[in-house]
Amino acid sequence: MKKSFLRIAIHISIAFIMLYGYLIAMGFNNWVQLLSFDPILIPLLFVGLFLSIYVHIFLHEGGHFLFGKLSGYRLVSFQVRRFKYSQADHSLHHRQTASPLLAGQCLMAPPKGDYAELPYRGYLLGGIMANALTGALLYSAAFLLELKAGSLLVLFSFVPVWMALANLLPKGQNDGAVLREVSRSMPARRLLFQQLEMARLIEEKVPFTDFPDAYFESLKDAQYQKTFLVDYFYMVAYVRALGELDFEEADSLLQTFSANRPVTESVYWPIYVMESLFCDALFGRVANAEKKYIQIQAHPLLKRYWYANNRIRASYAFFCLIDIEATKKLLGQGPADAEKSNTELDNSIELRLYRWLNSYFEQ
């Protein structure tokens, strides 16, 4: 709570300093002059500032791309909210749902070579530098305009400056936190590069069973448990076990994850809560599943994940509530074209799980 308050205070202080510095430099001494504008412009200003966020998200990810390319990285995918470009098939997709935690992402595969020698700072800092440069340009351009128009440009420069600070100051798993982590230890750096390599395999639709086992050795090595970058490997290993319908292994991975890592601090915490409820339902841990259900309903973010996954809801309805009709209804709602059989759908782990649940009603 104190850290969040400090971050907000820093952002407000910087915005105040930027605006005050601009007004002083422009010789401002008349507040009435600055505030004399049509009130209807206020909502338009807020709308403009809100829409500009998407522009700066694009520029942020573009910065990762540019500096990644200069460092020898190869593009895997480029996403801004629900629009995602995939390099594997050179196509632009509009996703029906977007992760509440993901505003944008430029995934790039690192160059070949020894992990200890591969560059990483340019790729990780590229987005921050793009936002910082954009903010500086907007702020500088304000001095070329008359006071009122220049003040508006100063306001619009706050967005990229805020984004640069929000990503630079380490928090969660943002760019600054990842950079600090991989700069501290070789194990963390190794995990970063392996994560990017696995992201490329996933984007290219390589079956999880074909992933090199070397990627998951970190889950058995204590030195890797000290960094939050290992959390991603728990999640991928869990999905791989689900794809093989190896629920015992999947459940074991989640339990090991919660035993070794501070799960509530992980960006994967919402996924952990949802999937651990799924495993609790499957293995008859009804009391645990009910506690998590109550937790989900009381938390807005978890609730969004809950209503976005009919497979988990159906499992809870079937194994915990013993509500056959509700289970059939939920299974019938997704995934789309669940009854069709083609190569793309057969490779879907989520579809495999739906078919497994439906098998209970095929008698």
C-alpha positions in Angstrom: 0.0 0.0 0.0 2.8 2.4 0.9 4.7 1.6 -2.3 1.6 2.2 -4.4 1.0 5.5 -2.6 4.6 6.5 -3.2 4.4 5.7 -6.9 1.3 7.8 -7.3 2.9 10.7 -5.4 6.0 10.5 -7.6 3.9 10.6 -10.8 1.8 13.5 -9.5 4.9 15.4 -8.4 6.6 15.0 -11.8 3.5 16.1 -13.6 3.3 19.2 -11.4 6.9 20.0 -11.9 6.6 19.6 -15.7 3.6 21.9 -15.9 4.9 24.4 -13.4 8.3 24.5 -15.2 6.6 25.1 -18.5 4.4 27.9 -17.2 7.3 29.7 -15.5 9.5 29.3 -18.6 6.7 30.8 -20.7 6.4 33.8 -18.4 2.9 32.8 -17.2 1.3 35.0 -14.5 -2.4 34.9 -15.2 -4.4 31.8 -14.1 -7.6 33.3 -15.5 -6.1 33.3 -19.0 -5.1 29.7 -18.7 -8.5 28.5 -17.4 -10.6 30.5 -19.8 -11.8 27.8 -22.1 -15.1 26.1 -23.0 -16.1 23.6 -20.3 -17.2 21.1 -23.0 -13.6 20.7 -23.9 -12.9 18.9 -20.5 -14.6 15.6 -21.4 -13.0 15.8 -24.9 -9.6 16.3 -23.3 -10.1 13.2 -21.1 -11.2 11.2 -24.1 -8.2 12.3 -26.0 -5.8 11.5 -23.2 -7.4 8.0 -22.8 -7.2 7.2 -26.5 -3.6 8.4 -26.6 -2.7 5.6 -24.2 -3.2 3.1 -27.1 -0.9 5.1 -29.3 1.8 5.1 -26.6 1.3 1.4 -26.0 2.0 0.8 -29.7 5.1 3.0 -29.5 6.2 1.2 -26.4 6.0 -2.2 -28.1 7.6 -0.6 -31.2 10.5 0.4 -29.0 11.0 -3.2 -27.9 10.9 -4.3 -31.5 13.4 -1.7 -32.8 16.0 -2.2 -30.1 15.4 -5.9 -30.2 16.1 -6.0 -33.9 19.2 -3.9 -33.3 20.3 -6.5 -30.7 19.8 -9.5 -33.1 16.4 -10.6 -31.9 13.7 -12.0 -34.2 10.0 -11.0 -34.0 7.6 -13.7 -32.7 4.4 -11.7 -32.2 3.3 -8.1 -31.7 0.1 -7.4 -29.8 -1.8 -4.2 -28.7 -4.8 -5.1 -26.6 -6.9 -7.5 -28.8 -5.0 -7.0 -32.0 -2.1 -9.4 -32.5 0.3 -9.9 -35.4 1.9 -13.3 -35.6 5.1 -13.7 -37.4 4.6 -17.5 -37.8 1.8 -17.1 -40.3 2.2 -13.4 -41.1 -1.4 -12.7 -40.1 -3.2 -10.1 -38.0 -5.7 -11.6 -35.5 -8.5 -9.9 -33.5 -8.8 -11.8 -30.2 -12.3 -12.1 -28.7 -10.9 -11.6 -25.2 -7.8 -9.9 -23.9 -5.9 -10.5 -20.7 -6.8 -7.9 -18.0 -3.1 -7.9 -17.2 -1.8 -7.5 -20.8 -2.0 -4.1 -22.5 0.5 -4.9 -25.2 3.4 -7.3 -25.9 6.3 -7.5 -28.4 7.6 -11.0 -28.1 11.0 -11.6 -29.8 13.2 -14.7 -29.9 16.8 -14.1 -28.8 19.8 -14.7 -31.1 21.6 -18.0 -30.9 24.5 -18.3 -28.6 25.7 -18.7 -25.0 23.1 -17.3 -22.6 25.9 -15.6 -20.6 26.9 -13.5 -23.6 23.5 -12.7 -25.2 22.4 -9.0 -25.1 19.2 -8.2 -23.2 19.3 -4.6 -22.0 18.4 -3.0 -25.4 15.3 -5.3 -25.9 14.1 -4.8 -22.3 14.7 -1.0 -22.2 13.4 -0.3 -25.8 9.8 0.4 -24.8 10.9 2.6 -21.9 13.2 4.6 -24.2 10.5 5.0 -26.8 8.0 6.4 -24.3 10.6 8.7 -22.7 11.7 10.0 -26.0 8.0 10.6 -27.1 7.3 12.4 -23.8 10.4 14.6 -24.2 9.5 15.5 -27.8 5.9 16.5 -26.9 7.1 18.5 -23.9 9.7 20.3 -26.0 7.2 21.0 -28.8 5.0 22.7 -26.2 7.5 25.6 -26.0 7.0 26.3 -29.7 3.3 27.0 -29.2 1.3 29.7 -27.6 0.5 29.2 -23.9 -3.0 27.6 -24.1 -2.1 25.1 -26.9 1.3 24.4 -25.4 -0.3 23.6 -22.0 -2.5 21.0 -23.7 0.6 19.5 -25.3 2.3 19.3 -21.9 -0.8 17.4 -20.6 -0.5 14.9 -23.5 3.2 14.5 -22.7 2.3 13.2 -19.2 1.0 9.9 -20.7 4.3 8.7 -22.3 6.3 10.0 -19.3 4.0 8.1 -16.9 4.3 4.9 -19.0 8.1 5.2 -19.1 8.2 5.6 -15.3 5.6 2.8 -14.7 7.7 0.4 -16.7 11.1 1.6 -15.4 10.4 1.5 -11.7 10.4 -2.2 -10.8 7.0 -3.6 -10.0 5.5 -7.0 -10.5 7.1 -8.3 -13.7 7.3 -5.1 -15.7 10.4 -4.2 -17.8 12.2 -2.6 -14.9 11.7 -5.6 -12.7 12.8 -8.1 -15.3 15.9 -6.0 -16.1 16.8 -5.8 -12.4 16.3 -9.5 -12.0 18.3 -10.7 -15.0 21.1 -8.2 -14.1 21.4 -9.8 -10.7 22.0 -13.5 -11.6 22.8 -15.8 -14.4 20.0 -18.3 -13.5 17.5 -15.5 -14.0 19.1 -14.5 -17.3 18.9 -18.1 -18.5 15.2 -18.3 -17.6 14.5 -15.1 -19.5 16.1 -16.4 -22.7 14.4 -19.8 -22.3 11.0 -18.1 -21.8 11.4 -16.2 -25.0 12.4 -19.4 -26.8 9.4 -21.2 -25.5 7.1 -18.3 -26.5 8.4 -18.8 -30.0 7.6 -22.5 -30.0 4.1 -21.8 -28.6 3.4 -19.2 -31.2 4.6 -21.6 -33.9 2.1 -24.2 -32.5 4.7 -26.7 -31.6 3.0 -29.4 -29.4 3.9 -29.0 -25.8 5.1 -32.6 -25.7 7.8 -31.7 -28.2 9.3 -29.0 -25.9 12.8 -29.9 -24.8 12.9 -31.3 -21.2 15.8 -29.0 -20.5 13.4 -26.1 -20.3 11.8 -27.6 -17.2 14.9 -28.6 -15.3 14.7 -25.3 -13.5 11.6 -26.5 -11.6 13.7 -29.1 -9.8 16.7 -26.8 -9.1 16.6 -24.7 -5.9 18.7 -21.8 -7.4 15.9 -21.1 -9.9 13.2 -20.8 -7.2 14.7 -17.5 -6.1 13.5 -15.6 -9.2 9.9 -14.8 -10.3 10.9 -15.7 -13.9 10.5 -19.4 -12.9 6.7 -18.8 -12.5 6.2 -18.9 -16.3 7.8 -22.4 -16.4 5.4 -23.7 -13.8 2.5 -22.5 -15.9 3.8 -24.0 -19.1 4.6 -27.3 -17.4 1.1 -27.3 -16.0 -0.5 -26.7 -19.4 1.7 -29.5 -20.9 0.4 -31.9 -18.2 -3.2 -30.9 -18.9 -2.7 -31.6 -22.6 -1.7 -35.1 -21.7 -4.6 -35.4 -19.3 -2.1 -36.1 -16.6 -4.1 -34.5 -13.9 -1.9 -35.9 -11.1 1.2 -34.2 -12.5 -0.7 -31.0 -13.1 -2.0 -30.9 -9.6 1.5 -31.7 -8.2 2.9 -28.8 -10.2 0.5 -26.3 -8.8 1.1 -27.6 -5.3 4.9 -27.3 -5.8 4.4 -23.9 -7.2 2.5 -22.6 -4.2 5.0 -24.3 -1.8 8.1 -22.8 -3.4 7.0 -19.4 -4.7 5.1 -16.4 -3.2 2.1 -17.1 -5.4 0.1 -14.1 -4.3 2.8 -11.8 -5.6 3.0 -13.5 -9.0 1.4 -12.1 -12.2 0.1 -15.7 -12.6 -1.8 -15.6 -9.3 -5.2 -15.3 -11.0 -4.4 -18.3 -13.2 -3.2 -20.3 -10.2 -6.4 -19.6 -8.3 -8.6 -20.7 -11.2 -6.6 -23.8 -12.1 -6.1 -24.9 -8.5 -9.9 -24.8 -8.1 -10.1 -27.0 -11.2 -7.7 -29.5 -9.6 -9.5 -29.3 -6.3 -12.8 -30.1 -8.0 -11.3 -33.0 -9.9 -9.7 -34.6 -6.9 -12.7 -34.2 -4.6 -11.2 -31.4 -2.4 -14.7 -29.8 -2.3 -14.0 -27.6 0.8 -10.9 -26.1 -0.9 -12.8 -25.5 -4.1 -15.7 -23.8 -2.3 -13.3 -21.5 -0.5 -11.6 -20.5 -3.8 -15.0 -20.0 -5.4 -16.0 -17.6 -2.7 -12.6 -15.8 -3.1 -13.2 -15.6 -6.9 -16.7 -14.1 -6.5 -15.4 -11.4 -4.2 -12.5 -10.3 -6.4 -13.3 -8.4 -9.7 -10.2 -9.6 -11.5 -10.7 -13.2 -10.6 -14.4 -13.0 -11.4 -13.5 -11.9 -15.0 -11.3 -14.9 -15.4 -14.0 -17.1 -13.9 -16.7 -16.1 -16.4 -14.2 -16.4 -19.3 -13.5 -20.1 -18.6 -16.5 -22.4 -18.9 -14.3 -25.5 -18.5 -13.4 -24.6 -14.9 -17.0 -23.5 -14.2 -18.3 -26.7 -15.6 -15.9 -28.8 -13.5 -17.0 -27.0 -10.4 -20.7 -27.5 -11.2 -20.1 -31.2 -12.0 -17.7 -32.4 -9.3 -18.6 -30.1 -6.5 -22.2 -29.0 -6.9 -23.3 -32.2 -8.7 -25.4 -30.0 -11.0 -25.7 -32.0 -14.2 -27.9 -29.5 -16.1 -25.6 -26.6 -15.3 -22.6 -28.6 -16.3 -24.1 -29.6 -19.7 -25.1 -26.0 -20.4 -21.6 -24.7 -19.6 -20.0 -27.3 -21.7 -22.3 -26.5 -24.6 -21.2 -22.9 -24.5 -17.6 -23.4 -25.3 -15.2 -23.7 -26.8 -16.7 -22.7 -30.2 -17.0 -25.6 -32.7 -16.2 -28.1 -29.9 -17.9 -30.9 -31.8 -16.0 -30.3 -35.0 -12.9 -32.3 -35.7 -10.0 -30.8 -37.6 -6.3 -30.5 -37.2 -6.3 -27.0 -35.6 -9.0 -27.9 -33.1 -7.4 -31.3 -32.3 -4.2 -29.5 -31.3 -6.1 -27.4 -28.8 -5.5 -28.4 -25.2 -8.6 -26.6 -24.1 -10.7 -28.5 -26.6 -9.2 -31.8 -25.4 -10.3 -30.9 -21.8 -13.8 -30.1 -23.0 -14.0 -33.4 -24.8 -12.8 -35.2 -21.7 -15.5 -33.6 -19.6 -18.1 -34.3 -22.2 -17.1 -38.0 -22.1 -18.9 -38.3 -18.8 -22.2 -37.7 -20.6 -21.7 -40.0 -23.6 -23.1 -43.1 -21.9 
